[in-house]
């Protein structure tokens, strides 16, 4: 049995893995100490609250896990996933990310190491690379059951004010990008639906026009119905763009 210490951070979740519940609880206490935050507990939920002019409140919990916990490193290039590898520790996954960057002739920034996200965008070399680290709970054949950000949490809480503001900004940008992506999918679905329905209607018209009086003609109901359903899905995604995205990419509500 392993345990996750899960933190709600500015609308996202970040977690760290431990071999005992006590170790996970002690880690939460350590983070509170680093942030100089008051720690309270209620029904196995921990609340860290700073006493500054603009207080920050973060909740945390400990979750038992009876399957495999791994650090997943995805390597995307030009928007497509090139490789996905799994590691037993965060340190080994970060080291692997550094090796990939070294091969590309780039050096990781300290902020990238902390967030577990490394990006390279070099138009001159036609290079667009994104490395992303996640802590994942997996079943058989690396089937991901749940997924979390894998921040360097001790460093994060040590510089809480600045890091929390940066995270809020990054999450807002990511949410905006995700919503735009959802709307784009909605437009594609809507346009494709109209096109399919139009083809079905055109084929029906051609069949009707070619038929002699009293002859049978074909109504392409299947194409028309499929097109209408596709167009309605597109309209739904335009109204609710988050629904078009995979669950792990949907923006989450800000946790107060």
Residue pairs with C-beta under 8 A, 6 or more apart in sequence:
1 64
1 65
1 66
2 17
2 18
2 19
2 64
2 65
2 66
2 69
3 17
3 18
3 19
3 20
3 21
3 23
3 24
3 62
3 63
3 64
3 65
4 15
4 16
4 17
4 18
4 24
4 62
4 63
4 65
4 69
4 135
4 137
4 148
5 15
5 16
5 18
5 24
5 25
5 27
5 28
5 60
5 61
5 62
5 153
6 13
6 14
6 15
6 60
6 61
6 62
6 63
6 148
7 13
7 14
7 15
7 31
7 58
7 59
7 60
7 153
8 58
8 59
8 60
8 255
9 58
9 149
9 151
9 156
9 164
9 167
9 255
10 164
10 167
10 168
10 171
10 254
10 255
11 168
11 171
11 175
11 251
11 252
11 253
11 254
11 255
12 149
12 167
12 171
12 252
13 148
13 149
13 252
14 135
14 148
14 149
14 150
14 151
14 153
14 156
15 135
15 148
15 149
15 150
16 24
16 27
16 90
16 135
16 150
16 153
17 65
17 69
17 135
18 24
18 27
21 62
21 64
24 62
25 62
27 153
28 39
28 46
28 48
28 60
28 62
29 39
30 154
31 48
31 60
31 153
31 154
31 157
32 38
32 39
32 46
32 48
32 157
34 154
34 157
34 158
34 160
35 48
35 50
35 56
35 157
35 158
35 160
36 50
36 51
37 48
37 49
37 50
37 51
37 56
37 58
37 157
37 160
38 48
38 49
38 50
38 51
39 46
39 47
39 48
40 46
40 47
40 49
41 47
44 61
44 62
45 59
45 60
45 61
46 59
46 60
46 61
47 57
47 58
47 59
47 60
48 56
48 57
48 58
48 59
48 60
48 157
49 55
49 56
49 57
49 58
50 56
50 57
50 160
50 161
52 161
56 160
56 161
56 164
57 256
59 255
65 137
67 137
67 138
67 139
67 145
68 137
68 138
68 139
69 135
69 136
69 137
69 138
70 86
70 87
70 88
70 135
70 136
70 138
70 142
71 86
71 87
71 88
71 89
71 90
71 92
71 93
71 133
71 134
71 135
71 136
71 150
72 84
72 85
72 86
72 93
72 133
72 134
72 135
72 136
72 144
72 147
73 84
73 85
73 86
73 87
73 93
73 96
73 97
73 131
73 132
73 133
74 81
74 83
74 84
74 130
74 131
74 132
74 134
75 81
75 82
75 83
75 84
75 85
75 100
75 129
75 130
75 131
76 82
76 129
76 130
76 131
76 132
77 128
77 129
77 130
78 128
79 128
85 93
85 96
86 136
86 138
86 142
87 93
87 96
90 116
90 133
90 135
90 150
90 152
93 116
93 133
93 150
94 113
94 116
94 133
97 108
97 118
97 131
97 133
98 108
100 129
100 131
101 107
101 108
101 118
101 120
101 131
104 120
104 127
104 129
106 120
108 118
109 118
111 166
112 118
112 119
113 152
114 151
114 152
114 155
114 156
114 163
115 149
115 151
115 170
116 132
116 133
116 134
116 149
116 150
116 151
116 152
117 130
117 131
117 132
117 133
118 129
118 130
118 131
118 132
119 129
119 130
119 131
120 127
120 128
120 129
120 130
121 127
121 128
121 129
122 128
133 150
134 147
134 148
134 149
134 150
135 147
135 148
135 149
135 150
136 144
136 145
136 146
136 147
136 148
137 144
137 145
137 146
137 147
138 144
138 145
139 145
147 248
155 163
156 163
157 163
171 251
174 251
175 251
178 241
178 242
178 245
178 249
178 250
178 251
179 241
179 242
179 251
180 241
181 241
181 244
181 245
182 237
182 240
182 241
182 242
182 243
182 244
182 245
183 237
183 238
183 241
183 244
185 234
185 237
185 241
185 244
185 245
186 233
186 234
186 235
186 236
186 237
186 238
186 239
186 241
186 244
187 234
187 238
188 234
189 230
189 231
189 233
189 234
189 237
189 244
190 230
190 231
190 234
190 235
190 238
191 234
192 227
192 230
192 231
192 234
193 226
193 227
193 228
193 229
193 230
193 231
193 232
193 233
193 234
194 227
194 231
195 227
196 223
196 224
196 226
196 227
196 230
197 223
197 224
197 226
197 227
197 228
197 231
198 227
199 220
199 223
199 227
200 220
200 221
200 222
200 223
200 224
200 226
200 227
201 220
201 224
203 218
203 220
203 223
204 217
204 218
204 219
204 220
204 224
207 217
207 218
207 219
207 220
208 217
210 217
211 217
236 243
237 243
237 244
242 250
242 251
